[in-house]
Amino acid sequence: MAGRADRPSATPARRPVSSPRELTRVGDRVSFLYLERCAIHREDNAITATDEFGVRYIPSATIGVLLLGPGTRVTHQAMSVLGESGAGVAWVGEHGVRYYAGGRALTRSAGLVEAQATAWANRRHRLDVAREMYRLRFPDADPAAMTRRELLGGEGQRVKDVYRAEAARTGVRWVRRTYDQGDFAAGDAPNQAVTAAAQCLYGVAHSVVVALGCSPALGFVHSGHERSFVLDVADLYKVEFGIPAAFDAAAEGPEDVAGRTRRALRERIRAGGLLDRVVADIQGLLAPYRQSDTAGYAAGYGAGAGEHVGVRVGPDTDEDADLVRLQTDGGGTVAGGRNYAGEVDR
């Protein structure tokens, strides 16, 4: 920045890049910080947010993911220090309910993404990971023999039950889940709150996924979208963190329901140690497929080798389309964004 040229140690181009071991652990960071209508600059190893009310100083290494909303302007040097600090950055829409772009990773190891690709590339193991994700949702259930349709139906019913339970707990009138992607304000207060909570969880999940070096695109439940794995991970925690925070905010009234939801969710994330849990859960899900654990695994494919070749994970659609689908038992996909509770295979 201007006025700092006499301090070589503060010159970004001359400062050595920190190693991952020197950076603040993901689990010790603020889960997310949302900024809008301000100018973001760099001051040494901090960023500053300047608006009509003044300047706020934010240590970059303490941020899990920075959500940049409408009206934000960010300098190249601010992005540089955020990248050096391993902070995720996501450009989002008004109320933080749409995702436009994301930043860089924290790790320099390809170990987890290789494990993720190994698990994803084999249809049988892809289903095994999906079952483990279901087990995280239902610790007392045994999904070992469950089909994908049964997994989707169980998850759909769980979410329906939680909506009803939270409505009863908070006294909020709940009809059904509705969301117009093009018009956030079209939903009632509880639907706006649920949407805002979901988008925040997506941002938090995305920051941890890329911080660990995983691919956001290689999902085990969701499929065909650039953030399929992010959606997989975020969905593990929506019932425990997102939906209760949304109904608490909606119970206070419709005014600024999205902002109050974000603040309530941030407190729940802090109190519940969610960042540590996300890191541990992702590492646990992919641990069986780490190279050290799967030496010689590729040589053991044998007759099943065709199982992981040319698996169809999405329809033949325009690759620019914002399309999220769900994988089925036969290697095909079904539409995302709908509840499969009560449905059975025909």
Phi, psi and omega in degrees: 000161179300140178089001182244008185294340181277004181239090185304326183294340181264002180281117186305320184293338184257353181277128179296145180289131181293144174279159179305327181291338181273348184268158177296132179302145180304319182293344181262003185266163169295131187303308177203156178227125181254127178235144173211155176050056177205166176255131184249121182236182179245138174226101187055238181262021177239163169251155178240143176243116185246126174220195184294344181265354178130202184243134175242135181258130186230113177298120187295328184284357180262001186260131172283300176219134177261120178264116182261110182269190182300147176079008179268142173235129185233137182275162178299318182292328175295317178295325180298312182291327176295320178294318178297330182274354181075019179279136174283146178230129179230131175269123187233167180274185181300141185068006180070025188256005174224144182253131182246319183201161181224171185258207191263174182268165179265321185277160173245007180263143177262008186303311184287322180291327175293320176296319178299315180294322178298314180291320184291325188286348179248122187300321181296316181286332175298319177292323178301317179293319178301320178294322177295323176297322178294322179296327176296328178283322183235081185301334183268357182264158176242098183271014188303326184253008185280141175279170178297321180298321178292323177297315180295319180295319179295319178293318179299317179294321179300315182294317177302314180298321181292320176303313181295318182294318180291324176297318178293320182294319187262348183078015179277136177284122182236126179258299178193168179279119176226143179207121174261109184302331182270353184212089181301321184289350181290337180278159175284177187302312181295325177291321176298318181294317179298320178296314180298318179296318180298316181295323177295318178296323176299318179296317179296313180298319180298318181297321180286319180303311182284330177297327179276356179085013180278165177270124176296340189271335188271087183269162180247341173247306175279160184207151170083007181235153182295344180239032184302314181291327176299316179295320176304311185291314182300324182294342178294338190238001186294325182289322183279324186248307190289307186294316177299319178297321180296315182289327175298317180292318181295330181293339180275354179119169185280344185291127179050042184294327180293316179295317179293327176296315180300317181293319179295320180292320179301320179293320177295321179296318179294311183294327182269001180057043188296321184299317177299319181294318180298315179301310182296321182292317179297315179297321179293320180296324185262352183305319182296346185249007175297149185304320181295335182265348187236030179302130180079001182299318182299324181290343183266008181296320178054228185291344182273008186300325181293346183295332184250015181252127174064031179294129181277118182249001179192164180286166177281089183234169176301124184294348177274352183289141178273081189239127176242126178235170180242141182283149179245175184296327184271010180091359176269197180222159172233167184296139172274176176075019177223161185260127183258015179299133176086350180274149179230158176293143176250000000 
